[in-house]
Amino acid sequence: MTASPDVLRRLAGLLAQPADDALDLLRDWLPAAPWLAQAIAELAALPLAEWQGEHTRLFINGYPKTPCWSAPPTWPRRPTGRPATCWRPCGMTA
């Protein structure tokens, strides 16, 4: 499967650290990605700091384990299968 640049930008945006304009950006993507509607409604009810904290826990520094490492440099030197396990349900491989 080959993804278009627009799709790849959306995926990168969905995985990025939430910024002040993140909710507006998600709303802009809604016509092309209607499946975001429920997530937008949930995120609109959260303070940005809480949303950013959850992003940090999931992708950067969760305790006791980071559920979904987001970048290869943060993966352990010895393969553990964690990145592949985390992303496989989304159809992605490490």
Buried (B, 14 or more C-beta within 10 A) or exposed (E): EEEEEEEEEBEEBBEEEBEEEBBEBBEEBEEEBEEBEEEBEEBEEBEEEEBBEBBBBBBBEBEEEBEBBBEEEEBEEEEEEBBEEBBEEEEEEB
